[in-house]
Amino acid sequence: MACSRTLLLCTVISLSLAASALARPPNNTTQPAAATAVRAGYYFAADAHLRPLASLEASLYTHLYYFSVDPTLQLPRDPAQARLLSAFSGALKAQNPALVTLLSVATQAASAASAAAAAADPAFAAMAADRASRAAFARAAVALARGNGFDGLDVSWRFPASALEMAHFGLLLADLRAAAAAAPGFLLTATVYFSNHVFGFGVDYPSEAVSRGLDWVNVMAFGLSPPAIANVTAFDAPLYDAASHFSASYGVVSWLDAGVPAGKLVLGLPLYGRSWFLRNKANGGVGEPVVAAGPKQQRGSNAAGAISYAEVQALAAAGAGRAPGPVMTSYDNVSVASYVAVGDVWVAFDGVAVVAEKLGFAARRGLLGYFLWPVNYDDANLTVSRRASDVWVQSKVSSDFRNATAVRQRKAPLELPPALRSPAPASPPLPVPTSASFSWLSRKKLDTHLHFAFECRAAG
């Protein structure tokens, strides 16, 4: 009995300490401390009208990215965009003094790029190919970020398309680190392909240069619909996929297998959905034939086949108000993905239940955190941003508690909310699919880290 009371007391103390550490805000200095947890979001400057800075609740994030300036580092031609760039950090830090802001460098097409259908980026490739231009870019980019009040810089080269370009990418990271040496605490990150191996190009990232030169990498674990199945409905950002490599879990494991520490990986969560027109609206499941990309939306993406999270909710609500024409919303607990079908429109998206499960996975894997792409696309109540922030803190407390007490749990302590956005699964998710697509080593690692059984370490 005395042993049980002692164990209970230690448990309560450990959990309290973990919660206090997570709740404590980071140092509000001009030199941000090394990140111990990342709850980040990308803010698309081109879509600022969807979410003015004043309506963005900065306390929900630890890091926010301004997306983006192009590799020429030219200031925006639009006066409103130029004002936004200069005001971004100050306006958001006025709301949350502990916030860390970063400037992302990317080409114009980068926001719409698909991770599965990797595309080359000639602007970055040309700059990085020459030693002098590479060094000049590094100095100018760091100076531009610091001059506008940013605490760090993000390189969104999407994607290096050859072994030579990957080598140049590694050299670019070294040049950036050298340029940032004069600014202690200045952060360097990169937005990268979902997997360390870039399918289609057949090349691998220089993992040693990545680990050495960057504070962390933002893994784009979305846009994963394989081009080969473009004529049927498919999930765009599943956590697991029993039939292919195109899943968030495979991507994370590939980065870990390449030697990049878990503490330098940040998992990407999409705040947009991928849509199609069904050939037969009576057949609204996964793998059903489609005739075209979904309707062009008037807000958010402004592109056919892509729809913001806010628009997904509006579509579902409008469909539910019609008669007849039922709205079918489904959560797939094997893939950990969700979709909604309204009439002949089918949309794959990450609802709050999917987000909760993905963040539980990330916490169990020991990842540094998550980022939302982009925060402009959340709904009026910032539903996903709020849920993600709450779940991450809960998951990290649970993970720290488990590590401190040697108790290993089979499932993350996440309560999936019953909501139209993502119906809770009828049965617990199956974390690791049986699939030949995973290497033996990757499956073994997934089994080790995801299939937790309750156990206590015997006292010595």
C-alpha positions as CSV (number, residue, x, y, z in Angstrom):
1,M,0.0,0.0,0.0
2,A,2.8,2.4,0.9
3,C,4.5,1.6,-2.5
4,S,1.2,2.4,-4.3
5,R,0.9,5.8,-2.5
6,T,4.5,6.7,-3.3
7,L,3.9,5.8,-7.0
8,L,0.7,7.9,-7.1
9,L,2.5,10.8,-5.5
10,C,5.4,10.6,-8.0
11,T,2.9,10.3,-10.9
12,V,1.0,13.5,-9.9
13,I,4.3,15.5,-9.4
14,S,5.6,14.3,-12.8
15,L,2.4,15.3,-14.6
16,S,2.3,18.7,-12.9
17,L,5.8,19.5,-13.7
18,A,5.3,18.5,-17.4
19,A,2.2,20.6,-17.7
20,S,3.9,23.6,-16.1
21,A,6.8,23.4,-18.4
22,L,4.5,23.3,-21.5
23,A,2.4,26.2,-20.2
24,R,5.4,28.4,-19.5
25,P,5.8,31.0,-22.3
26,P,9.1,31.2,-24.0
27,N,11.5,34.1,-23.4
28,N,10.4,37.4,-25.0
29,T,13.8,38.5,-26.3
30,T,15.1,39.6,-29.7
31,Q,17.1,36.3,-29.7
32,P,14.5,33.5,-29.5
33,A,15.5,30.5,-27.4
34,A,15.9,27.2,-29.0
35,A,12.5,25.7,-29.7
36,T,11.3,22.9,-27.4
37,A,7.9,22.7,-29.1
38,V,6.6,24.1,-32.3
39,R,2.9,25.0,-33.0
40,A,3.4,26.9,-36.2
41,G,1.4,28.3,-39.1
42,Y,2.1,29.6,-42.5
43,Y,0.3,32.9,-43.3
44,F,-0.2,33.4,-47.1
45,A,0.4,37.1,-47.8
46,A,-1.5,36.8,-51.1
47,D,-4.6,35.6,-49.1
48,A,-4.4,38.3,-46.4
49,H,-7.9,39.4,-47.2
50,L,-9.2,36.1,-45.9
51,R,-7.7,36.6,-42.5
52,P,-6.3,40.1,-41.6
53,L,-3.6,40.0,-39.0
54,A,-5.8,41.6,-36.5
55,S,-8.2,38.6,-36.6
56,L,-5.4,36.0,-36.3
57,E,-5.2,34.9,-32.7
58,A,-1.5,34.8,-32.3
59,S,-1.6,33.1,-28.9
60,L,-2.6,29.8,-30.7
61,Y,0.9,29.6,-32.2
62,T,4.5,29.6,-31.1
63,H,5.8,30.4,-34.6
64,L,4.2,32.1,-37.6
65,Y,5.7,32.2,-41.1
66,Y,5.2,35.0,-43.6
67,F,4.7,33.3,-47.0
68,S,6.4,34.5,-49.1
69,V,9.0,36.5,-50.9
70,D,10.6,35.0,-54.1
71,P,14.2,33.9,-54.4
72,T,15.1,37.2,-56.0
73,L,14.3,38.8,-52.7
74,Q,12.4,41.6,-54.4
75,L,10.0,43.5,-52.2
76,P,6.3,43.1,-53.1
77,R,5.2,45.4,-55.9
78,D,1.8,45.8,-54.3
79,P,2.0,48.6,-51.7
80,A,-0.4,46.7,-49.4
81,Q,1.8,43.6,-49.6
82,A,4.9,45.7,-48.9
83,R,3.2,47.2,-45.8
84,L,2.2,43.7,-44.7
85,L,5.7,42.4,-44.9
86,S,7.1,45.2,-42.8
87,A,4.2,45.1,-40.3
88,F,3.9,41.4,-39.9
89,S,6.2,40.7,-37.0
90,G,5.3,43.8,-35.0
91,A,1.6,43.4,-35.3
92,L,1.6,39.8,-34.3
93,K,4.1,40.2,-31.4
94,A,1.9,43.0,-30.1
95,Q,-0.8,40.3,-29.6
96,N,1.7,37.6,-28.4
97,P,5.1,38.9,-27.3
98,A,6.4,35.3,-27.0
99,L,5.7,34.7,-30.7
100,V,8.5,33.8,-33.1
101,T,8.2,34.9,-36.7
102,L,10.0,33.7,-39.8
103,L,10.2,34.9,-43.4
104,S,9.7,32.1,-46.0
105,V,11.4,32.3,-49.4
106,A,9.5,30.5,-52.1
107,T,8.5,30.7,-55.8
108,Q,5.0,31.9,-56.7
109,A,3.8,28.4,-57.7
110,A,5.0,26.8,-54.4
111,S,1.8,27.2,-52.5
112,A,-0.2,25.1,-54.9
113,A,2.5,22.4,-55.5
114,S,1.6,18.8,-54.9
115,A,4.1,16.8,-52.8
116,A,3.2,13.6,-54.7
117,A,3.8,15.1,-58.1
118,A,7.1,16.7,-57.3
119,A,8.0,19.6,-59.6
120,A,11.4,21.2,-60.2
121,D,12.1,24.8,-59.0
122,P,14.4,26.4,-61.6
123,A,14.6,29.8,-59.7
124,F,16.2,28.2,-56.7
125,A,18.2,25.8,-58.8
126,A,19.8,28.6,-60.8
127,M,20.7,30.7,-57.7
128,A,22.1,27.7,-55.8
129,A,24.2,26.5,-58.7
130,D,26.7,29.4,-58.5
131,R,28.9,29.8,-55.5
132,A,28.9,33.6,-55.5
133,S,25.1,34.0,-56.1
134,R,24.4,31.4,-53.4
135,A,26.5,33.3,-50.8
136,A,25.0,36.6,-51.9
137,F,21.5,35.2,-51.6
138,A,22.3,33.9,-48.1
139,R,23.6,37.3,-46.9
140,A,20.7,39.2,-48.5
141,A,18.0,36.9,-47.2
142,V,19.2,37.0,-43.6
143,A,19.5,40.8,-43.8
144,L,16.0,41.1,-45.3
145,A,14.4,39.0,-42.6
146,R,16.2,40.7,-39.8
147,G,15.5,44.2,-41.3
148,N,11.8,43.4,-41.1
149,G,11.7,42.2,-37.6
150,F,11.7,38.4,-38.3
151,D,13.4,35.9,-36.0
152,G,14.3,33.5,-38.7
153,L,14.3,32.4,-42.3
154,D,12.6,29.5,-44.1
155,V,13.8,28.1,-47.4
156,S,10.9,26.6,-49.4
157,W,12.8,25.1,-52.4
158,R,10.1,22.8,-53.8
159,F,11.9,20.7,-54.9
160,P,15.6,20.0,-55.7
161,A,15.3,17.7,-58.8
162,S,18.6,16.0,-59.1
163,A,21.6,14.8,-57.1
164,L,23.5,17.9,-58.2
165,E,20.6,20.2,-57.0
166,M,20.5,18.3,-53.7
167,A,24.2,18.9,-53.3
168,H,23.7,22.6,-54.0
169,F,20.8,22.6,-51.5
170,G,23.2,21.3,-48.8
171,L,25.8,24.0,-49.7
172,L,23.0,26.7,-49.6
173,L,22.2,25.6,-46.0
174,A,25.8,26.0,-45.0
175,D,26.0,29.4,-46.6
176,L,22.8,30.5,-44.7
177,R,24.2,29.2,-41.4
178,A,27.3,31.2,-42.0
179,A,25.3,34.3,-42.9
180,A,23.2,33.9,-39.7
181,A,26.3,33.5,-37.5
182,A,26.3,37.2,-36.6
183,A,22.8,36.9,-35.2
184,P,22.7,34.5,-32.3
185,G,19.4,32.8,-32.0
186,F,18.4,33.5,-35.6
187,L,16.4,30.4,-36.8
188,L,16.9,28.6,-40.1
189,T,14.2,26.1,-41.3
190,A,13.3,24.5,-44.6
191,T,10.0,23.4,-46.1
192,V,10.7,20.0,-47.6
193,Y,9.1,17.1,-49.5
194,F,7.1,14.7,-47.4
195,S,9.7,12.0,-47.7
196,N,13.5,12.2,-47.5
197,H,13.5,10.4,-50.9
198,V,11.9,12.5,-53.6
199,F,9.8,10.2,-55.7
200,G,9.7,11.0,-59.4
201,F,13.2,12.4,-59.3
202,G,14.8,9.5,-57.5
203,V,17.0,11.6,-55.3
204,D,17.5,11.9,-51.5
205,Y,18.0,15.0,-49.4
206,P,21.5,15.5,-47.9
207,S,20.3,14.5,-44.4
208,E,23.6,15.3,-42.7
209,A,23.6,18.9,-44.1
210,V,19.9,19.2,-43.2
211,S,20.6,18.1,-39.6
212,R,23.7,20.3,-39.2
213,G,22.5,23.4,-41.0
214,L,18.8,23.7,-39.9
215,D,17.0,24.2,-36.6
216,W,14.2,22.0,-38.1
217,V,12.5,21.0,-41.3
218,N,8.8,21.4,-42.0
219,V,7.6,18.1,-43.6
220,M,4.9,18.7,-46.2
221,A,2.8,15.6,-45.4
222,F,-0.1,16.6,-47.7
223,G,-0.7,16.9,-51.4
224,L,-0.1,13.2,-51.5
225,S,-2.7,12.0,-54.0
226,P,-0.6,9.9,-56.4
227,P,-0.9,11.2,-60.0
228,A,-1.5,7.6,-61.2
229,I,-5.0,7.6,-59.5
230,A,-6.1,11.1,-60.7
231,N,-9.3,9.7,-62.2
232,V,-10.7,8.4,-58.9
233,T,-11.4,10.0,-55.5
234,A,-8.5,9.6,-53.1
235,F,-7.3,11.0,-49.7
236,D,-4.8,13.8,-50.1
237,A,-3.0,13.6,-46.7
238,P,-3.6,10.2,-45.1
239,L,-1.7,9.3,-42.0
240,Y,-1.4,5.7,-43.3
241,D,-1.7,4.1,-46.7
242,A,-1.7,0.3,-47.1
243,A,-1.2,0.5,-50.8
244,S,1.6,3.0,-51.4
245,H,4.3,5.2,-49.9
246,F,2.2,8.3,-50.1
247,S,1.3,8.8,-46.4
248,A,2.4,11.1,-43.6
249,S,3.7,8.2,-41.5
250,Y,5.8,6.8,-44.3
251,G,7.3,10.3,-44.8
252,V,8.2,10.8,-41.2
253,V,9.8,7.3,-40.9
254,S,11.8,8.0,-44.1
255,W,13.2,11.2,-42.6
256,L,14.1,9.4,-39.3
257,D,15.7,6.5,-41.2
258,A,17.8,9.0,-43.1
259,G,19.2,10.1,-39.7
260,V,17.4,13.4,-39.2
261,P,16.5,13.6,-35.4
262,A,12.9,13.5,-34.4
263,G,13.5,16.7,-32.6
264,K,14.2,18.4,-35.9
265,L,11.0,17.3,-37.7
266,V,7.8,19.3,-37.8
267,L,4.7,17.6,-39.3
268,G,2.6,19.5,-41.8
269,L,-1.2,19.6,-41.6
270,P,-3.3,21.0,-44.5
271,L,-6.0,23.5,-44.0
272,Y,-7.3,22.9,-47.4
273,G,-9.1,20.0,-49.1
274,R,-8.8,18.3,-52.5
275,S,-12.0,18.1,-54.4
276,W,-13.5,16.4,-57.4
277,F,-16.7,16.1,-59.4
278,L,-18.1,12.5,-59.1
279,R,-19.1,10.6,-62.2
280,N,-22.1,9.2,-60.2
281,K,-23.1,11.1,-57.1
282,A,-24.7,7.9,-55.7
283,N,-21.2,6.5,-55.4
284,G,-19.4,8.8,-53.0
285,G,-16.7,6.6,-51.4
286,V,-13.0,6.4,-51.8
287,G,-11.7,5.2,-55.2
288,E,-14.9,6.2,-57.1
289,P,-14.6,7.5,-60.6
290,V,-14.5,11.3,-61.1
291,V,-14.9,13.4,-64.2
292,A,-12.9,16.6,-63.3
293,A,-11.3,18.5,-60.5
294,G,-13.8,20.2,-58.1
295,P,-15.4,23.6,-58.6
296,K,-13.2,26.7,-58.5
297,Q,-13.8,28.4,-55.2
298,Q,-14.3,32.1,-54.8
299,R,-12.3,32.2,-51.5
300,G,-9.1,30.6,-50.3
301,S,-7.3,28.7,-53.0
302,N,-9.1,30.3,-56.0
303,A,-8.2,27.2,-57.9
304,A,-10.1,24.3,-59.3
305,G,-9.7,21.1,-57.2
306,A,-8.6,22.9,-54.0
307,I,-10.9,24.2,-51.3
308,S,-10.1,25.9,-48.0
309,Y,-11.2,24.4,-44.7
310,A,-13.6,27.2,-44.2
311,E,-15.2,26.5,-47.5
312,V,-15.4,22.8,-46.7
313,Q,-17.5,23.7,-43.7
314,A,-19.6,26.1,-45.7
315,L,-20.2,23.4,-48.4
316,A,-21.2,20.8,-45.8
317,A,-23.6,23.2,-44.1
318,A,-25.2,24.4,-47.3
319,G,-25.6,20.7,-48.4
320,A,-27.2,19.8,-45.1
321,G,-29.7,22.6,-45.6
322,R,-30.9,21.3,-48.9
323,A,-33.6,18.7,-49.4
324,P,-33.2,16.1,-50.7
325,G,-29.5,15.4,-51.3
326,P,-27.9,14.1,-48.1
327,V,-24.4,15.1,-47.0
328,M,-22.1,12.1,-46.5
329,T,-19.2,12.8,-44.2
330,S,-16.9,9.9,-43.4
331,Y,-13.9,9.2,-41.2
332,D,-11.6,6.4,-42.3
333,N,-10.0,4.9,-39.2
334,V,-7.5,2.8,-41.1
335,S,-6.0,5.6,-43.2
336,V,-6.8,8.3,-40.6
337,A,-8.4,10.6,-43.1
338,S,-11.8,12.1,-43.8
339,Y,-14.0,13.2,-46.7
340,V,-17.3,14.9,-47.3
341,A,-19.6,14.3,-50.4
342,V,-22.3,16.9,-51.2
343,G,-24.2,16.0,-54.3
344,D,-21.6,15.4,-57.0
345,V,-18.8,17.2,-55.2
346,W,-16.3,15.1,-53.2
347,V,-13.7,16.6,-50.9
348,A,-10.9,15.0,-49.0
349,F,-9.8,17.1,-46.0
350,D,-8.4,17.0,-42.5
351,G,-11.1,17.5,-39.9
352,V,-10.5,18.0,-36.2
353,A,-10.6,14.2,-35.5
354,V,-7.9,13.6,-38.1
355,V,-5.8,16.4,-36.8
356,A,-6.1,15.0,-33.3
357,E,-4.9,11.5,-34.4
358,K,-2.0,12.9,-36.5
359,L,-0.8,15.0,-33.6
360,G,-1.0,12.0,-31.3
361,F,1.2,10.2,-33.8
362,A,3.7,13.1,-33.9
363,A,3.9,13.3,-30.1
364,R,4.5,9.6,-29.8
365,R,7.2,9.8,-32.4
366,G,8.9,12.6,-30.4
367,L,8.6,15.2,-33.2
368,L,9.2,18.8,-32.5
369,G,5.7,19.9,-33.4
370,Y,3.4,20.7,-36.3
371,F,2.6,23.5,-38.8
372,L,-0.7,24.5,-40.4
373,W,-0.8,25.2,-44.1
374,P,-2.1,28.0,-44.3
375,V,-3.7,29.6,-41.3
376,N,-5.7,31.9,-43.6
377,Y,-7.8,28.9,-44.7
378,D,-9.2,28.1,-41.2
379,D,-12.8,29.0,-40.5
380,A,-14.0,32.1,-38.7
381,N,-13.6,30.5,-35.3
382,L,-10.0,29.2,-36.0
383,T,-11.4,25.8,-35.2
384,V,-8.5,23.7,-36.4
385,S,-5.9,26.1,-35.0
386,R,-7.5,25.9,-31.6
387,R,-8.0,22.2,-31.6
388,A,-4.4,21.5,-32.8
389,S,-3.0,23.7,-30.1
390,D,-5.0,22.0,-27.3
391,V,-4.3,18.5,-28.6
392,W,-0.6,19.1,-29.0
393,V,-0.2,20.3,-25.4
394,Q,-2.3,17.3,-24.1
395,S,-0.3,14.9,-26.2
396,K,3.1,16.3,-25.1
397,V,2.1,16.2,-21.5
398,S,1.0,12.6,-21.9
399,S,4.2,11.7,-23.8
400,D,6.4,13.4,-21.2
401,F,4.5,11.7,-18.4
402,R,4.9,8.3,-20.1
403,N,8.6,8.8,-20.5
404,A,9.0,9.9,-16.9
405,T,7.1,6.9,-15.4
406,A,8.1,4.2,-18.0
407,V,4.4,3.6,-18.6
408,R,3.7,3.0,-22.3
409,Q,0.2,3.5,-23.7
410,R,-1.4,1.8,-26.6
411,K,-3.4,4.8,-27.7
412,A,-2.8,8.6,-27.4
413,P,-5.1,10.1,-24.7
414,L,-7.2,12.0,-27.2
415,E,-10.9,12.3,-27.1
416,L,-12.2,12.6,-30.6
417,P,-15.0,15.2,-30.7
418,P,-18.3,14.2,-32.4
419,A,-18.7,16.9,-35.1
420,L,-19.8,17.2,-38.6
421,R,-16.3,18.3,-39.5
422,S,-15.0,14.7,-38.8
423,P,-17.3,12.1,-37.3
424,A,-15.5,10.1,-34.7
425,P,-14.5,6.6,-35.8
426,A,-16.6,3.7,-34.9
427,S,-13.6,1.7,-33.7
428,P,-10.1,2.6,-32.6
429,P,-7.7,3.5,-35.5
430,L,-5.3,0.8,-36.7
431,P,-2.0,2.6,-36.5
432,V,0.2,0.6,-38.8
433,P,-1.2,-1.0,-42.0
434,T,0.1,-4.3,-43.1
435,S,1.8,-3.3,-46.4
436,A,4.7,-4.4,-48.5
437,S,5.2,-0.7,-49.3
438,F,7.0,-0.2,-46.0
439,S,10.5,-1.4,-45.7
440,W,11.1,-4.1,-43.1
441,L,13.1,-1.6,-41.0
442,S,10.4,1.1,-41.3
443,R,7.7,-1.4,-40.2
444,K,9.8,-2.5,-37.3
445,K,10.3,1.0,-36.2
446,L,6.6,1.8,-36.5
447,D,5.7,-1.3,-34.5
448,T,8.2,-0.2,-31.8
449,H,7.0,3.3,-31.5
450,L,3.2,3.0,-32.3
451,H,2.1,-0.3,-30.9
452,F,2.4,0.6,-27.3
453,A,1.5,-2.1,-24.7
454,F,0.9,-1.2,-21.1
455,E,4.0,-2.1,-19.1
456,C,5.8,-0.9,-16.1
457,R,9.6,-1.2,-15.7
458,A,10.4,-3.5,-12.8
459,A,12.1,-1.9,-9.9
460,G,15.8,-2.6,-9.8
